[in-house]
């Protein structure tokens, strides 16, 4: 495991970035983004005020497609799950890079998403996550068009659905199912500092477990097995598990419910659990152990009362793949060099669960980058964004993109084309 903040940038990439940042129209593009800071915030506020709960992102997706079209993106498609992507063609036989954010928010239908400004900050559910990411995608595209920057590689700009919660990354999964053969690299934009590059993917397995039994009166039917007791046996077993700290592997039973009254042998009990790891191998090992424990808990409750009354239903409700890549990989070093170029001290972020999980798990270079600005209260009704100097985020992402796909007459692509 690479220590956070311990970074290395090769001389080849340093040299490449010297060429980029010294070129006149790259400088102009960075200045354009700085001057667009208030317009970028305006876009962010307007998009945030379009509700987009997970599984109900259509209205925001339609508006986002319209904005991509207005910026000159070609061949825009809305796929079967609601992802919106179009292509900005390159000039040569370069790699294809995805630059993406996610349309959905964690907030349910009916949430007040009206943006309010106070003390230099903007407040609204979803204003940062991922209102910021969506807007940075547009700002980068606008800068490329405004300065007529010709990249060597193709860039797929757009947005996914289903990134949050039980959306289970269904948007980015569909993107790679449908178009994975043509994608050589992937950038996901989330709220956060341009100093941090996230390159490790925390995977998760989520299950809803329901125990059922005959039920009965606590006194009159005493001797029947209890669904709650079976669930309790399962929780006790799971709570005693030992998992590795490296790769970090975790578990929790997040919710439990069941029973009818204090004097009833429970006929039904449910728990929802979350298993996580940065290693897909460890995640699968943990999953196997936990699922066996659940079956054992049902068997033990039946055995205790010489019964076959307890049954268990196991329903998977989440499956996010884990993955890792070297800290010295091209895409990671390119992102770090871009951070350095805009004046920040680059750092390697902790493992996280984002759209980048899917490409990383497939062995496709991917990073998640911060869209700039300060934010807080994410996933709460008090979520806010501070736009002060937020332009550093899109500047860093733009430089990462240009480094990876190359610029005609300036630099060669750092990202390699995958063998097709």
URCOR-V74970 format. One record per residue. N is the residue number from 1. RES is the residue in one small letter. OMEGA is omega in degrees with one decimal (NA if undefined). D_LAST is the distance of its C-alpha to the last C-alpha in Angstrom with 2 decimals. Layout:
BEGIN
N|RES|OMEGA|D_LAST, N|RES|OMEGA|D_LAST
END
This chain:
BEGIN
1|x|178.9|30.84, 2|x|178.5|30.96, 3|x|177.2|34.23, 4|x|179.9|34.16, 5|x|176.8|34.93, 6|x|-173.3|34.03, 7|x|176.6|31.38, 8|x|177.3|30.08, 9|x|-175.5|28.47, 10|x|-179.8|27.36, 11|x|179.2|29.07, 12|x|-178.7|25.88, 13|x|174.9|25.36, 14|x|-179.8|29.10, 15|x|179.8|29.13, 16|x|-178.1|26.29, 17|x|174.2|28.29, 18|x|176.7|31.43, 19|x|-176.8|29.98, 20|x|-170.8|28.88, 21|x|178.0|32.11, 22|x|-176.9|34.32, 23|x|-171.2|32.95, 24|x|-175.0|35.36, 25|x|169.5|33.23, 26|x|175.0|31.39, 27|x|179.3|34.93, 28|x|179.5|35.83, 29|x|178.8|32.95, 30|x|177.4|34.11, 31|x|177.2|37.65, 32|x|179.9|36.70, 33|x|178.5|35.23, 34|x|-178.6|38.47, 35|x|-179.9|40.61, 36|x|-172.4|38.61, 37|x|-178.6|39.49, 38|x|176.7|42.07, 39|x|176.2|40.02, 40|x|178.3|37.11, 41|x|178.7|39.64, 42|x|176.5|40.92, 43|x|-178.0|37.49, 44|x|179.5|37.22, 45|x|-178.5|40.62, 46|x|179.7|40.02, 47|x|-179.5|36.79, 48|x|-177.5|38.46, 49|x|172.3|41.31, 50|x|-176.5|39.07, 51|x|179.9|39.10, 52|x|175.0|35.76, 53|x|175.0|36.37, 54|x|-176.0|33.44, 55|x|179.4|32.80, 56|x|-175.0|34.77, 57|x|-169.2|32.72, 58|x|-175.7|32.82, 59|x|177.7|35.52, 60|x|178.9|34.00, 61|x|178.1|30.58, 62|x|179.3|32.27, 63|x|-178.8|33.91, 64|x|177.2|30.79, 65|x|178.8|28.97, 66|x|-178.7|32.05, 67|x|175.6|31.94, 68|x|178.2|28.31, 69|x|-179.9|29.27, 70|x|179.1|32.30, 71|x|172.5|30.23, 72|x|179.4|28.27, 73|x|-175.9|24.93, 74|x|171.1|23.07, 75|x|-179.4|21.71, 76|x|-179.0|23.12, 77|x|169.1|22.57, 78|x|-172.9|24.50, 79|x|-171.3|22.73, 80|x|179.2|24.58, 81|x|178.1|25.54, 82|x|173.6|26.52, 83|x|178.3|23.76, 84|x|-179.1|24.09, 85|x|173.4|21.25, 86|x|-173.5|20.95, 87|x|168.3|19.01, 88|x|-173.0|20.44, 89|x|173.5|18.45, 90|x|-175.9|18.09, 91|x|-175.1|19.36, 92|x|-176.0|16.59, 93|x|-177.4|13.01, 94|x|-179.4|13.08, 95|x|174.6|11.42, 96|x|-176.8|12.07, 97|x|174.3|14.86, 98|x|173.1|16.89, 99|x|-164.1|20.65, 100|x|167.9|22.54, 101|x|-178.9|25.89, 102|x|-176.0|27.38, 103|x|-169.4|29.86, 104|x|174.1|31.91, 105|x|-179.6|34.93, 106|x|-169.7|36.86, 107|x|-176.3|39.97, 108|x|176.4|41.24, 109|x|179.6|42.38, 110|x|177.5|45.69, 111|x|177.3|45.12, 112|x|-177.8|46.73, 113|x|176.7|43.94, 114|x|-177.4|46.22, 115|x|176.8|45.63, 116|x|178.8|48.72, 117|x|-179.1|49.29, 118|x|176.1|51.56, 119|x|176.3|52.32, 120|x|179.6|49.28, 121|x|174.1|46.87, 122|x|-175.6|45.35, 123|x|171.8|45.64, 124|x|174.0|43.86, 125|x|179.3|41.86, 126|x|-176.8|38.18, 127|x|178.1|38.98, 128|x|-173.3|36.90, 129|x|7.5|34.50, 130|x|175.7|32.54, 131|x|179.2|34.48, 132|x|-178.8|33.84, 133|x|-179.7|30.06, 134|x|-176.6|29.90, 135|x|178.5|32.12, 136|x|176.6|30.33, 137|x|-179.6|27.16, 138|x|-178.1|29.47, 139|x|178.5|31.24, 140|x|177.9|28.18, 141|x|179.1|27.06, 142|x|179.4|30.68, 143|x|179.0|30.87, 144|x|-179.5|27.83, 145|x|-177.5|29.37, 146|x|-178.7|32.88, 147|x|-179.7|32.13, 148|x|179.6|29.63, 149|x|-178.6|27.16, 150|x|177.3|24.16, 151|x|177.5|21.04, 152|x|178.5|18.27, 153|x|175.6|15.50, 154|x|176.4|15.54, 155|x|173.6|17.50, 156|x|178.4|17.66, 157|x|174.8|21.32, 158|x|-174.2|23.08, 159|x|179.1|24.59, 160|x|170.9|24.18, 161|x|167.7|26.88, 162|x|178.6|28.13, 163|x|-173.7|27.67, 164|x|168.2|31.27, 165|x|-177.4|33.15, 166|x|168.7|32.71, 167|x|168.6|29.95, 168|x|179.5|27.94, 169|x|-175.2|24.89, 170|x|178.9|24.37, 171|x|-178.5|23.10, 172|x|174.1|20.25, 173|x|178.7|19.45, 174|x|178.8|19.24, 175|x|-177.5|17.10, 176|x|173.5|14.32, 177|x|-175.8|14.98, 178|x|-170.3|14.71, 179|x|-175.3|12.16, 180|x|-177.5|10.40, 181|x|-175.2|6.84, 182|x|-173.7|7.84, 183|x|179.9|9.94, 184|x|-179.9|9.97, 185|x|-171.2|13.67, 186|x|173.5|16.69, 187|x|173.6|20.41, 188|x|-178.9|23.10, 189|x|178.7|26.58, 190|x|175.5|29.68, 191|x|177.4|33.32, 192|x|-175.6|34.30, 193|x|174.0|34.89, 194|x|179.2|32.52, 195|x|-169.9|33.55, 196|x|174.2|31.55, 197|x|177.3|27.86, 198|x|-173.8|26.86, 199|x|177.5|23.94, 200|x|-172.7|24.97, 201|x|174.7|24.69, 202|x|178.7|27.76, 203|x|178.4|27.03, 204|x|170.6|29.75, 205|x|-179.2|31.04, 206|x|-176.9|33.86, 207|x|167.6|36.30, 208|x|-174.8|39.36, 209|x|-179.3|41.79, 210|x|174.1|44.82, 211|x|176.9|47.75, 212|x|179.1|50.29, 213|x|-175.7|53.72, 214|x|-177.4|57.06, 215|x|179.1|58.60, 216|x|179.5|62.34, 217|x|-174.9|65.35, 218|x|-179.8|65.23, 219|x|-175.4|68.72, 220|x|-177.6|69.37, 221|x|-177.6|66.03, 222|x|-175.4|65.67, 223|x|174.3|63.86, 224|x|177.4|60.86, 225|x|-176.8|57.44, 226|x|176.8|56.12, 227|x|178.7|52.65, 228|x|178.3|53.20, 229|x|177.3|54.35, 230|x|177.5|51.26, 231|x|179.2|49.09, 232|x|176.5|51.21, 233|x|-179.7|50.62, 234|x|-179.8|46.85, 235|x|179.8|47.07, 236|x|179.0|49.31, 237|x|-177.8|46.91, 238|x|-176.5|43.91, 239|x|-179.3|46.00, 240|x|-179.8|46.67, 241|x|171.5|43.06, 242|x|-177.4|42.07, 243|x|-178.7|38.53, 244|x|173.5|36.98, 245|x|177.6|37.36, 246|x|2.5|34.35, 247|x|-176.8|31.82, 248|x|-176.7|33.88, 249|x|-171.3|34.29, 250|x|177.1|36.73, 251|x|170.0|38.37, 252|x|166.7|40.94, 253|x|-169.8|42.71, 254|x|179.4|42.74, 255|x|171.5|45.09, 256|x|175.5|47.59, 257|x|177.8|49.87, 258|x|-180.0|52.12, 259|x|-178.0|55.66, 260|x|-178.5|58.45, 261|x|-178.1|61.45, 262|x|-176.8|63.06, 263|x|178.0|64.96, 264|x|169.0|62.20, 265|x|-169.3|60.11, 266|x|176.2|56.66, 267|x|-176.8|54.97, 268|x|175.4|51.66, 269|x|-176.6|49.82, 270|x|171.4|46.34, 271|x|176.6|44.33, 272|x|-174.7|40.97, 273|x|-176.5|39.19, 274|x|177.9|36.38, 275|x|-176.2|34.52, 276|x|173.0|32.31, 277|x|171.9|30.53, 278|x|177.4|27.98, 279|x|178.3|26.88, 280|x|179.0|25.24, 281|x|179.9|26.96, 282|x|178.7|30.33, 283|x|179.4|29.91, 284|x|176.4|29.40, 285|x|179.8|32.40, 286|x|178.6|34.53, 287|x|-179.0|33.64, 288|x|-179.3|34.66, 289|x|-176.7|37.92, 290|x|-179.4|38.89, 291|x|176.0|38.33, 292|x|178.6|40.49, 293|x|-179.6|43.15, 294|x|177.0|43.33, 295|x|179.2|43.99, 296|x|179.9|46.53, 297|x|177.6|48.30, 298|x|179.9|48.86, 299|x|-178.7|50.11, 300|x|177.5|52.45, 301|x|176.2|53.95, 302|x|-179.1|54.63, 303|x|-179.2|56.11, 304|x|-175.6|58.34, 305|x|179.0|60.06, 306|x|-173.4|59.72, 307|x|170.5|57.68, 308|x|-171.7|54.46, 309|x|-177.4|54.66, 310|x|173.5|51.74, 311|x|179.8|48.27, 312|x|175.9|45.12, 313|x|-178.2|42.22, 314|x|-179.0|38.99, 315|x|176.7|36.73, 316|x|-178.7|33.50, 317|x|177.9|33.44, 318|x|179.9|30.68, 319|x|178.7|27.48, 320|x|-175.7|25.68, 321|x|175.0|23.21, 322|x|176.6|24.04, 323|x|177.6|21.95, 324|x|176.1|22.27, 325|x|-177.1|20.64, 326|x|177.2|22.48, 327|x|178.9|24.95, 328|x|177.3|23.99, 329|x|-175.0|20.30, 330|x|-175.1|19.31, 331|x|179.5|19.34, 332|x|-179.9|22.67, 333|x|178.0|24.30, 334|x|177.8|23.33, 335|x|179.8|25.02, 336|x|178.2|27.98, 337|x|178.0|28.39, 338|x|176.5|28.50, 339|x|179.1|31.14, 340|x|-176.4|33.14, 341|x|179.0|32.90, 342|x|170.5|34.62, 343|x|177.9|37.35, 344|x|173.6|36.58, 345|x|-175.2|36.52, 346|x|177.1|32.99, 347|x|176.6|32.78, 348|x|-176.6|30.38, 349|x|175.9|31.02, 350|x|176.8|31.78, 351|x|-177.5|29.32, 352|x|177.2|29.16, 353|x|-178.5|27.86, 354|x|175.6|25.92, 355|x|-179.6|22.89, 356|x|178.4|20.96, 357|x|-172.8|21.62, 358|x|177.9|18.79, 359|x|179.3|15.84, 360|x|179.8|17.73, 361|x|179.7|18.13, 362|x|-179.0|14.40, 363|x|179.3|13.96, 364|x|-178.1|12.79, 365|x|-178.1|15.29, 366|x|173.8|18.08, 367|x|171.6|21.76, 368|x|-174.0|24.68, 369|x|-179.8|27.05, 370|x|-177.7|30.65, 371|x|177.7|31.72, 372|x|-178.6|35.00, 373|x|175.4|38.63, 374|x|177.3|40.70, 375|x|177.8|40.68, 376|x|178.0|42.45, 377|x|-178.1|43.33, 378|x|180.0|39.77, 379|x|174.3|39.80, 380|x|178.9|43.54, 381|x|179.8|45.72, 382|x|-178.9|46.66, 383|x|-179.9|43.19, 384|x|177.4|43.49, 385|x|177.1|41.70, 386|x|-173.5|43.29, 387|x|-178.4|41.85, 388|x|179.2|43.64, 389|x|-177.7|41.29, 390|x|-178.0|38.34, 391|x|178.4|36.59, 392|x|179.0|35.39, 393|x|178.6|32.72, 394|x|175.0|30.93, 395|x|-179.0|31.53, 396|x|179.5|29.70, 397|x|178.8|26.74, 398|x|179.9|26.60, 399|x|176.7|26.65, 400|x|178.9|23.87, 401|x|-177.4|21.70, 402|x|176.9|22.71, 403|x|-176.2|22.15, 404|x|-175.1|18.56, 405|x|180.0|17.49, 406|x|-179.7|20.10, 407|x|-178.4|22.97, 408|x|177.7|23.59, 409|x|-177.7|26.44, 410|x|-173.9|26.69, 411|x|176.4|23.82, 412|x|178.1|20.31, 413|x|172.8|17.65, 414|x|179.6|18.01, 415|x|-179.8|14.86, 416|x|174.0|11.90, 417|x|175.2|8.45, 418|x|178.0|6.11, 419|x|-177.2|3.79, 420|x|NA|0.00
END
